[in-house]
Amino acid sequence: MAYNDTPLATETPAQSQPLMRQNFQQIATSYNTDHIPLSSGTNVGYSNKNTLVSQLSDPGGVASAGIIYSKNVIYTTPSATHTELFYEGEVGTGSILPITNQTLVASSGQGMLPGGLQIRAAATSISNIPSIVSFNLQFPTSCISVVASNLSNGNIVRITSITSTGFTAAAGAGGPVNIVYIAVGY
């Protein structure tokens, strides 16, 4: 900005005006980046969007308020770095919730819900003896539920165990069957 403070007492308005105009133009440009322009007359003060600078680490909570911020996250499976969005509750709650996860996409049978819940879905084949089904991406902490449907012959699919990496299932009599499943975890 042209002025970091106010014009000097020794300056005349004619001397100060170009620098003050420059300041006001810079303020308007900065404000209008994410907000409804002050000159629009309607919805002044509302945001069009919020551009968040990616933090190097979690910034820390604020007393009596939650914060939303972005941060670069390095993933190992698949190997990538993405800027992700997070919510942190007020100081003392210790809650940091991921809002996005770009490595989880619906086309690969994976998805993420706000708050950190993740979904895995796929089709596979199992036999009438317990079969281990592995998720295409492990849940970071735990899988809490799996629901499977038999597409072949209508026999019941039994889920006998669940881990963060997959589950064990068996179909009723009738040999190998095709199933679809959806799993939820975090």
C-alpha positions as CSV (number, residue, x, y, z in Angstrom):
1,M,0.0,0.0,0.0
2,A,1.1,3.5,-0.7
3,Y,0.4,4.6,2.9
4,N,1.0,2.3,5.9
5,D,-0.5,4.9,8.2
6,T,-1.9,8.4,7.4
7,P,-0.5,11.3,5.4
8,L,2.1,13.4,7.1
9,A,0.9,16.6,8.7
10,T,3.2,18.6,6.4
11,E,1.5,17.2,3.3
12,T,-1.2,19.1,1.5
13,P,-4.3,17.2,0.2
14,A,-3.0,17.7,-3.3
15,Q,0.2,15.8,-2.3
16,S,-1.6,13.0,-0.5
17,Q,-4.5,12.4,-2.8
18,P,-2.7,10.2,-5.4
19,L,-1.3,7.9,-2.7
20,M,-4.7,7.8,-0.9
21,R,-6.5,6.9,-4.1
22,Q,-3.9,4.2,-4.7
23,N,-4.7,2.8,-1.2
24,F,-8.4,2.8,-1.8
25,Q,-7.9,1.1,-5.2
26,Q,-5.7,-1.6,-3.6
27,I,-8.3,-2.1,-0.8
28,A,-11.1,-2.5,-3.3
29,T,-9.1,-4.9,-5.4
30,S,-8.2,-7.1,-2.4
31,Y,-11.8,-7.0,-1.1
32,N,-13.4,-7.8,-4.4
33,T,-11.2,-10.9,-4.8
34,D,-13.6,-13.0,-2.8
35,H,-16.5,-10.7,-1.9
36,I,-19.4,-9.0,-3.6
37,P,-18.0,-5.6,-4.8
38,L,-18.8,-2.7,-2.5
39,S,-20.2,-0.8,-5.5
40,S,-22.8,-3.5,-6.4
41,G,-25.5,-2.2,-4.1
42,T,-26.9,-5.6,-3.2
43,N,-25.4,-8.4,-1.0
44,V,-22.5,-6.1,-0.1
45,G,-20.4,-7.8,2.6
46,Y,-21.2,-11.3,1.4
47,S,-18.6,-13.6,-0.1
48,N,-18.5,-15.1,-3.6
49,K,-15.9,-17.6,-2.4
50,N,-13.1,-17.9,0.1
51,T,-9.6,-18.4,-1.1
52,L,-7.5,-20.1,1.6
53,V,-3.8,-20.1,1.6
54,S,-2.5,-23.5,2.4
55,Q,-1.0,-23.8,5.9
56,L,2.2,-25.8,6.6
57,S,0.6,-27.3,9.7
58,D,-2.6,-27.1,11.8
59,P,-2.9,-23.4,12.9
60,G,-4.4,-24.0,16.3
61,G,-7.9,-23.2,17.6
62,V,-9.4,-19.9,18.6
63,A,-11.3,-19.3,21.8
64,S,-15.1,-19.6,21.4
65,A,-14.9,-20.2,17.6
66,G,-14.2,-22.8,15.1
67,I,-11.9,-22.3,12.1
68,I,-11.7,-23.6,8.5
69,Y,-8.3,-23.8,6.9
70,S,-6.5,-25.6,4.1
71,K,-3.3,-27.6,4.4
72,N,-1.1,-29.7,2.2
73,V,-1.4,-33.4,3.0
74,I,1.0,-36.0,1.7
75,Y,-0.6,-39.3,0.9
76,T,1.3,-42.6,0.5
77,T,-1.5,-44.6,-1.3
78,P,-1.6,-43.4,-4.0
79,S,1.5,-41.3,-3.6
80,A,0.4,-37.7,-4.0
81,T,0.3,-34.3,-2.2
82,H,-3.0,-32.5,-2.2
83,T,-4.3,-29.3,-0.6
84,E,-7.2,-30.4,1.7
85,L,-9.8,-28.5,3.7
86,F,-10.1,-28.9,7.5
87,Y,-12.3,-27.7,10.4
88,E,-10.9,-27.2,13.9
89,G,-13.2,-26.7,16.9
90,E,-12.5,-24.0,19.5
91,V,-9.5,-24.2,21.8
92,G,-9.5,-27.2,24.1
93,T,-11.8,-29.4,22.1
94,G,-8.9,-31.2,20.3
95,S,-11.1,-31.8,17.3
96,I,-9.6,-31.5,13.8
97,L,-12.0,-32.8,11.1
98,P,-11.0,-33.4,7.5
99,I,-13.6,-32.0,5.2
100,T,-12.1,-33.1,1.9
101,N,-9.9,-35.9,0.7
102,Q,-8.9,-35.7,-3.0
103,T,-7.5,-39.2,-3.0
104,L,-11.0,-40.6,-2.5
105,V,-13.1,-40.4,-5.6
106,A,-16.3,-42.0,-6.5
107,S,-15.1,-43.4,-9.8
108,S,-12.7,-45.7,-7.9
109,G,-15.3,-46.9,-5.5
110,Q,-14.2,-44.6,-2.7
111,G,-15.7,-41.5,-1.2
112,M,-15.5,-39.2,1.8
113,L,-18.2,-37.5,3.8
114,P,-17.7,-34.3,5.8
115,G,-16.4,-35.1,9.2
116,G,-14.1,-37.8,8.1
117,L,-16.3,-40.8,7.4
118,Q,-15.2,-42.7,4.3
119,I,-16.9,-45.1,2.0
120,R,-15.6,-48.0,0.0
121,A,-17.7,-49.8,-2.6
122,A,-17.0,-52.5,-5.2
123,A,-18.2,-55.7,-6.9
124,T,-16.4,-59.0,-6.4
125,S,-16.9,-62.7,-6.3
126,I,-16.9,-64.9,-3.2
127,S,-17.5,-68.6,-2.6
128,N,-19.7,-70.5,-0.1
129,I,-16.7,-70.9,2.2
130,P,-15.4,-67.8,4.0
131,S,-13.6,-65.5,1.5
132,I,-11.3,-62.5,2.4
133,V,-12.3,-59.4,0.5
134,S,-9.7,-56.6,0.5
135,F,-10.7,-52.9,0.1
136,N,-8.9,-51.1,-2.7
137,L,-7.8,-48.6,-0.1
138,Q,-7.4,-49.3,3.6
139,F,-9.5,-47.2,6.0
140,P,-7.1,-45.0,8.0
141,T,-8.4,-46.1,11.4
142,S,-11.3,-48.6,11.3
143,C,-14.1,-50.0,9.2
144,I,-17.4,-49.8,11.2
145,S,-19.9,-51.5,8.8
146,V,-20.1,-53.6,5.6
147,V,-23.3,-54.3,3.8
148,A,-23.2,-56.9,0.9
149,S,-25.7,-58.1,-1.6
150,N,-25.7,-61.3,-3.6
151,L,-26.2,-60.6,-7.4
152,S,-26.1,-64.2,-8.5
153,N,-28.7,-66.3,-6.8
154,G,-30.3,-64.4,-3.9
155,N,-28.7,-66.4,-1.2
156,I,-27.7,-64.5,2.0
157,V,-24.2,-63.1,2.2
158,R,-22.7,-63.5,5.7
159,I,-20.1,-61.0,6.9
160,T,-18.1,-62.8,9.6
161,S,-15.3,-60.3,10.3
162,I,-14.4,-56.7,9.5
163,T,-11.0,-55.0,9.6
164,S,-9.6,-51.7,8.3
165,T,-8.2,-53.5,5.3
166,G,-11.2,-55.7,4.3
167,F,-13.8,-58.2,5.5
168,T,-14.5,-61.9,5.5
169,A,-17.7,-63.1,3.8
170,A,-19.4,-66.3,2.7
171,A,-22.4,-66.9,0.4
172,G,-25.0,-69.6,1.0
173,A,-25.0,-72.8,-1.0
174,G,-24.6,-72.5,-4.7
175,G,-20.8,-72.0,-5.3
176,P,-19.1,-68.8,-6.3
177,V,-21.4,-65.7,-6.4
178,N,-21.0,-62.1,-7.5
179,I,-21.6,-59.6,-4.8
180,V,-21.6,-55.8,-4.4
181,Y,-20.7,-54.2,-1.1
182,I,-20.5,-50.8,0.6
183,A,-18.3,-50.3,3.6
184,V,-18.2,-47.3,5.9
185,G,-15.2,-46.3,8.2
186,Y,-12.9,-43.6,9.2
